[in-house]
Amino acid sequence: MNDDDPSPGGLTEAQADWASHFLHIDVRVTNPPMKPLLDSMIDAAAAAMPSGTPKATATDLFFDKDDSTLTDSDRTSLDSYIAAYTGAASSEKVTIDAYASMEGDEGHNKTLADQRAAAVATYLGKHGIPKDRIAFAGHGRTDRFSKSDLSQNRRATLKPPPPHASAPAQGQPNGKGSLKMRGTPDMRKEGEEAAGREVEAHPRKDPGVSRDDVEAALKTFLHDLAGAQKHKTGVTATDRVVVAENTLREGLDGRHVVDRPETKDYDPDELAHKIAANLPDFIPRANYEKFLRLKAIEAPKEGSITDDARKKYQEERDKVINKLPKKIQDYGRKAMDAAFEHGTTFVADELMQAAGVNSTLEGEMKDVVDKWTEKVTGSNDGDSK
């Protein structure tokens, strides 16, 4: 089934996969005891999702929450920008400034903004704009674009605007003295507009996520993991590194760099480069997005959580769960437990918001998971958007 085809309750196949992953059940299978809960959750999520990420404009690109992946709208806008730039034979420097919203950890949001800027720069460089004419920077979190609509702040901006052939002074085409008849069409401008229409009519097929983008994300992950392991310079190739590489390589041929846990320490940048170098030029976007959901911590191993710690976590979990609407309490409990037990990021946001859960209560749920994950693993992982 195509990701755009509707699945149960109006969700796309990708959304149904997402819900199934965090519920640890298949939402496509009718399970009578769960049916009323699933129906209400899926209907609520389907109603809430269309608002989504804003569409890109000629100079502003927008990103999904806690993501540095270019959307289809972003790529279409960049294709038009590249067509205009190359059509005008421009030599201007293109400046990219990227941002994140105000939610979450400041340091992680700075990294996220850096990754967004790099994603735009990489795309421009691969599709026709010389790399020496591209400057980019991430500026961390901001509310300068909107204090109420957080999605407006998850963006990257391009300067200058897409170039157009400048209109010559009357009677002086190109400003150099020869006559131009009134009403003569500006052929270069028409060519640029035609190129833009062609790109829009035939958008570039998404090839996946580039090796450069994967390597950048891996470097961030491995540096964060080294910090969680309390190393100053190296990262130990533990189970978590194996899981990260397996996630990126899922369904792909080729050998692994780290196929089993080791006690050996690696330089995070060198290890990221080695893993990325063994990947194809582009990997499936689903693999990349699944990788981004991994926390850079050592996930609790089965049986490593003491009964006392688990009991205290469950007590705090149930206190906040009881504040949720009854119809989604069971879902909220499962989502928190999945994040706590497996070291994945708590990402129940869409369904929580669809059910009318305010951001303060949602933050309490995340705080409980992060607090007890830190106690069990000895690590602290900030959640960012």
C-alpha positions as CSV (number, residue, x, y, z in Angstrom):
1,M,0.0,0.0,0.0
2,N,1.3,3.5,-0.8
3,D,2.0,5.8,2.2
4,D,-0.6,8.2,0.9
5,D,-3.4,5.6,0.8
6,P,-5.8,5.8,3.7
7,S,-5.7,3.0,6.3
8,P,-8.0,2.5,9.3
9,G,-9.8,5.6,10.6
10,G,-8.5,7.8,7.7
11,L,-4.8,7.4,8.7
12,T,-2.1,6.9,6.0
13,E,-0.2,3.7,6.0
14,A,2.8,5.5,7.5
15,Q,0.7,6.9,10.3
16,A,-0.9,3.5,11.0
17,D,2.7,2.1,11.3
18,W,3.6,4.9,13.7
19,A,0.5,4.2,15.9
20,S,1.1,0.4,15.8
21,H,4.8,0.9,16.9
22,F,4.0,2.9,20.0
23,L,1.0,0.9,21.0
24,H,2.8,-2.5,20.4
25,I,-0.3,-3.8,18.7
26,D,-1.4,-3.8,15.0
27,V,-4.1,-1.1,14.6
28,R,-5.2,-2.8,11.4
29,V,-6.4,-5.9,13.2
30,T,-9.8,-5.9,14.8
31,N,-9.3,-6.6,18.5
32,P,-12.7,-6.4,20.2
33,P,-11.5,-5.3,23.7
34,M,-9.5,-2.5,22.1
35,K,-11.8,-1.5,19.3
36,P,-13.6,1.5,21.0
37,L,-10.3,2.9,22.2
38,L,-8.6,2.5,18.8
39,D,-11.5,3.9,16.9
40,S,-11.6,7.1,19.0
41,M,-7.8,7.5,18.9
42,I,-7.5,7.0,15.1
43,D,-10.5,9.3,14.3
44,A,-9.1,12.0,16.6
45,A,-5.6,11.7,15.1
46,A,-7.0,11.8,11.5
47,A,-8.9,14.9,12.3
48,A,-5.9,16.7,13.8
49,M,-3.2,15.8,11.3
50,P,-4.2,17.8,8.2
51,S,-3.0,21.1,9.7
52,G,0.6,19.8,9.8
53,T,3.7,21.6,8.6
54,P,3.2,24.8,6.6
55,K,3.9,24.7,2.8
56,A,7.2,26.1,1.7
57,T,7.4,29.5,0.0
58,A,9.9,30.9,-2.4
59,T,12.3,31.8,0.4
60,D,11.0,30.0,3.5
61,L,11.2,26.2,4.1
62,F,9.3,24.5,6.9
63,F,10.2,21.3,8.8
64,D,8.2,18.7,10.7
65,K,8.4,18.7,14.4
66,D,11.8,17.5,15.8
67,D,12.9,16.7,12.2
68,S,15.6,18.0,9.8
69,T,14.3,16.2,6.8
70,L,13.2,18.3,3.8
71,T,9.5,17.9,3.1
72,D,8.1,17.3,-0.5
73,S,7.0,21.0,-0.4
74,D,10.5,22.1,0.6
75,R,12.1,20.1,-2.3
76,T,9.6,21.5,-4.8
77,S,10.4,25.1,-3.6
78,L,14.2,24.4,-3.8
79,D,13.9,23.0,-7.3
80,S,12.2,26.2,-8.4
81,Y,14.8,28.3,-6.6
82,I,17.6,26.3,-8.3
83,A,15.9,26.7,-11.8
84,A,15.6,30.4,-11.3
85,Y,19.2,30.8,-10.0
86,T,20.8,28.8,-12.8
87,G,18.5,30.3,-15.5
88,A,19.6,33.7,-14.5
89,A,23.3,32.6,-14.5
90,S,23.5,34.2,-11.0
91,S,26.8,34.3,-9.1
92,E,25.3,35.7,-5.8
93,K,26.0,33.9,-2.6
94,V,23.0,32.1,-1.1
95,T,22.6,32.4,2.6
96,I,20.6,29.8,4.6
97,D,19.5,30.6,8.2
98,A,17.7,27.8,10.1
99,Y,15.7,27.7,13.4
100,A,13.8,25.5,15.8
101,S,10.8,26.2,17.9
102,M,11.0,27.2,21.6
103,E,10.0,23.8,23.0
104,G,12.5,21.4,24.4
105,D,16.2,21.4,25.3
106,E,18.2,24.5,24.1
107,G,21.3,22.5,23.1
108,H,19.4,19.9,21.1
109,N,17.4,22.6,19.3
110,K,20.6,24.3,18.3
111,T,21.8,21.0,16.8
112,L,18.4,20.5,15.1
113,A,18.7,24.0,13.6
114,D,22.2,23.2,12.4
115,Q,21.0,20.0,10.8
116,R,18.1,21.9,9.0
117,A,20.5,24.4,7.6
118,A,22.9,21.7,6.4
119,A,20.0,19.7,4.8
120,V,19.1,22.8,2.7
121,A,22.7,23.5,1.8
122,T,23.3,19.9,0.8
123,Y,20.3,19.8,-1.5
124,L,21.3,23.1,-3.2
125,G,24.8,21.9,-3.7
126,K,23.8,18.5,-5.1
127,H,21.3,20.1,-7.6
128,G,23.2,22.9,-9.4
129,I,24.3,25.7,-7.1
130,P,28.1,25.7,-6.5
131,K,29.0,24.9,-3.0
132,D,31.4,27.8,-2.7
133,R,28.4,30.1,-3.2
134,I,26.4,28.6,-0.3
135,A,26.7,29.8,3.3
136,F,24.5,28.3,6.1
137,A,24.0,28.5,9.8
138,G,21.6,27.2,12.5
139,H,20.5,29.7,15.1
140,G,18.7,27.4,17.6
141,R,15.3,28.0,19.0
142,T,13.2,31.1,18.4
143,D,9.7,32.6,18.5
144,R,10.5,35.5,16.2
145,F,8.2,34.2,13.5
146,S,5.2,33.4,15.7
147,K,4.6,33.1,19.4
148,S,1.4,31.2,19.0
149,D,1.9,28.9,16.0
150,L,5.1,26.9,16.8
151,S,5.3,25.4,13.3
152,Q,6.2,28.8,11.9
153,N,9.4,28.7,13.8
154,R,10.6,25.3,12.5
155,R,12.0,26.9,9.3
156,A,15.0,27.8,7.2
157,T,15.1,31.0,5.2
158,L,16.9,31.7,1.9
159,K,18.6,34.9,0.9
160,P,18.5,36.5,-1.7
161,P,15.0,35.8,-3.2
162,P,15.0,33.7,-6.4
163,P,16.7,35.8,-9.0
164,H,14.8,37.2,-12.0
165,A,16.1,39.0,-15.1
166,S,16.0,42.6,-14.1
167,A,13.9,44.9,-16.3
168,P,16.1,47.1,-18.5
169,A,15.8,50.9,-18.6
170,Q,13.3,52.0,-21.2
171,G,15.0,52.0,-24.6
172,Q,18.1,50.3,-23.2
173,P,17.9,46.6,-23.0
174,N,20.5,45.3,-20.5
175,G,21.3,48.9,-19.8
176,K,23.8,49.2,-22.7
177,G,22.2,51.4,-25.3
178,S,20.5,49.3,-27.9
179,L,16.8,49.6,-28.4
180,K,14.2,47.2,-27.2
181,M,10.7,47.4,-28.8
182,R,7.9,48.1,-26.4
183,G,5.9,45.0,-25.6
184,T,8.8,42.6,-26.5
185,P,8.5,39.7,-24.1
186,D,11.3,39.1,-21.6
187,M,12.3,35.6,-22.9
188,R,14.6,34.8,-20.0
189,K,12.0,35.6,-17.4
190,E,9.5,33.5,-19.3
191,G,12.0,30.7,-19.4
192,E,12.5,30.9,-15.6
193,E,8.7,30.8,-15.0
194,A,8.3,27.9,-17.4
195,A,11.1,26.0,-15.6
196,G,9.3,26.7,-12.3
197,R,6.0,25.4,-13.7
198,E,7.8,22.3,-15.1
199,V,9.3,21.5,-11.7
200,E,5.9,22.0,-10.0
201,A,4.1,19.8,-12.6
202,H,6.7,17.1,-12.4
203,P,8.2,17.1,-8.9
204,R,11.5,15.3,-8.4
205,K,10.9,11.8,-7.1
206,D,12.2,11.5,-3.5
207,P,15.4,9.4,-3.6
208,G,15.6,9.0,0.1
209,V,18.0,10.7,2.6
210,S,21.5,11.4,1.4
211,R,24.6,9.8,2.9
212,D,25.9,13.3,3.9
213,D,22.7,14.0,5.9
214,V,22.9,10.6,7.5
215,E,26.5,11.1,8.5
216,A,25.6,14.5,10.0
217,A,22.8,13.0,12.1
218,L,25.1,10.0,13.1
219,K,27.7,12.4,14.4
220,T,25.2,14.2,16.6
221,F,23.9,10.9,17.9
222,L,27.3,9.4,18.7
223,H,28.5,12.6,20.4
224,D,25.4,12.6,22.5
225,L,25.9,8.9,23.3
226,A,29.5,9.6,24.3
227,G,28.2,12.2,26.7
228,A,25.6,9.8,28.1
229,Q,28.4,7.3,28.6
230,K,30.3,10.0,30.4
231,H,33.2,9.9,28.0
232,K,35.2,13.0,27.1
233,T,36.6,12.0,23.8
234,G,35.3,8.6,22.6
235,V,32.1,6.6,22.3
236,T,32.0,2.9,23.2
237,A,30.4,0.7,20.5
238,T,27.7,-0.7,22.8
239,D,24.4,-2.3,21.9
240,R,23.1,1.2,21.2
241,V,25.5,1.7,18.3
242,V,24.5,-1.7,16.9
243,V,20.8,-0.7,17.1
244,A,21.5,2.6,15.4
245,E,23.4,1.1,12.5
246,N,20.9,-1.8,12.1
247,T,18.1,0.8,12.0
248,L,19.8,2.8,9.2
249,R,20.7,-0.4,7.2
250,E,17.3,-2.1,7.6
251,G,16.4,-3.9,4.3
252,L,19.7,-2.9,2.7
253,D,22.6,-5.1,1.4
254,G,26.1,-4.8,2.6
255,R,28.3,-5.3,5.7
256,H,28.0,-3.6,9.0
257,V,30.8,-1.6,10.7
258,V,29.6,-2.6,14.2
259,D,27.6,-5.8,14.1
260,R,28.0,-6.7,17.7
261,P,28.6,-4.8,21.0
262,E,32.2,-4.0,21.7
263,T,34.2,-2.5,24.6
264,K,36.3,-0.5,22.1
265,D,36.1,3.3,22.0
266,Y,35.8,5.2,18.8
267,D,36.1,8.8,17.8
268,P,32.4,9.7,17.2
269,D,33.1,11.6,13.9
270,E,35.3,8.8,12.5
271,L,32.8,6.1,13.4
272,A,29.9,8.1,11.9
273,H,32.0,8.5,8.7
274,K,32.7,4.7,8.6
275,I,29.1,3.7,9.1
276,A,27.9,6.3,6.5
277,A,30.5,5.2,4.0
278,N,29.1,1.7,4.0
279,L,25.6,3.0,3.1
280,P,24.2,3.6,-0.4
281,D,24.2,7.2,-1.7
282,F,20.6,7.5,-0.4
283,I,18.8,5.4,2.2
284,P,15.0,4.9,2.7
285,R,13.5,7.9,4.4
286,A,11.6,5.5,6.8
287,N,14.9,4.1,8.1
288,Y,16.3,7.6,8.7
289,E,13.1,8.8,10.5
290,K,13.1,5.7,12.7
291,F,16.8,6.3,13.5
292,L,16.0,9.9,14.6
293,R,13.5,8.6,17.1
294,L,16.3,6.7,19.0
295,K,17.5,8.3,22.2
296,A,21.3,8.6,22.5
297,I,21.3,6.7,25.7
298,E,22.0,3.1,26.8
299,A,18.4,1.7,26.8
300,P,17.6,-0.5,29.8
301,K,18.4,-4.1,29.2
302,E,15.7,-6.7,30.0
303,G,15.8,-7.4,33.7
304,S,18.0,-4.4,34.5
305,I,15.2,-2.3,36.0
306,T,14.8,-3.1,39.6
307,D,11.4,-3.9,41.0
308,D,11.6,-0.9,43.3
309,A,12.6,1.5,40.5
310,R,9.8,0.1,38.2
311,K,7.2,0.5,41.0
312,K,8.2,4.1,41.7
313,Y,8.1,4.9,38.0
314,Q,4.6,3.3,37.7
315,E,3.3,5.3,40.6
316,E,4.4,8.6,39.1
317,R,3.2,7.5,35.7
318,D,-0.3,6.6,37.0
319,K,-0.6,10.0,38.7
320,V,-0.2,11.9,35.5
321,I,-2.1,9.3,33.4
322,N,-5.2,9.8,35.7
323,K,-5.3,13.4,34.5
324,L,-5.9,12.3,30.9
325,P,-9.3,11.8,29.3
326,K,-10.4,8.2,30.2
327,K,-10.6,7.2,26.6
328,I,-6.9,7.6,26.0
329,Q,-5.5,6.7,29.4
330,D,-4.6,3.2,28.3
331,Y,-2.9,4.6,25.2
332,G,-1.0,7.1,27.2
333,R,0.2,4.4,29.6
334,K,1.4,2.2,26.8
335,A,3.2,5.1,25.0
336,M,5.0,6.1,28.2
337,D,6.0,2.5,29.0
338,A,7.3,2.1,25.4
339,A,9.6,5.1,25.8
340,F,10.7,4.1,29.2
341,E,11.4,0.4,28.5
342,H,13.0,0.8,25.1
343,G,14.8,4.1,25.3
344,T,12.8,5.6,22.4
345,T,11.6,9.2,22.4
346,F,8.1,9.9,23.8
347,V,6.2,11.0,20.7
348,A,2.6,10.7,21.6
349,D,2.0,14.4,20.7
350,E,-0.4,14.1,17.7
351,L,-2.9,11.8,19.6
352,M,-2.5,13.7,22.8
353,Q,-3.3,17.0,21.1
354,A,-6.1,15.5,19.1
355,A,-7.7,14.4,22.4
356,G,-7.4,17.9,23.8
357,V,-4.5,17.3,26.1
358,N,-2.7,20.6,26.8
359,S,1.0,21.0,26.5
360,T,1.5,21.3,30.2
361,L,0.1,17.9,30.9
362,E,1.9,16.4,27.9
363,G,5.1,17.9,29.4
364,E,4.5,16.2,32.7
365,M,4.3,12.8,30.9
366,K,7.6,13.5,29.1
367,D,9.2,14.6,32.4
368,V,8.2,11.4,34.1
369,V,9.7,9.3,31.3
370,D,12.9,11.3,31.1
371,K,13.3,11.4,34.9
372,W,13.1,7.6,35.3
373,T,15.0,6.8,32.1
374,E,17.8,9.0,33.6
375,K,17.6,7.2,37.0
376,V,17.8,3.7,35.3
377,T,20.5,4.5,32.7
378,G,22.4,7.2,34.6
379,S,22.0,9.5,31.5
380,N,20.0,12.6,30.8
381,D,18.4,13.1,27.4
382,G,16.7,16.4,26.5
383,D,13.6,16.2,24.4
384,S,13.4,18.7,21.5
385,K,11.0,19.8,18.8
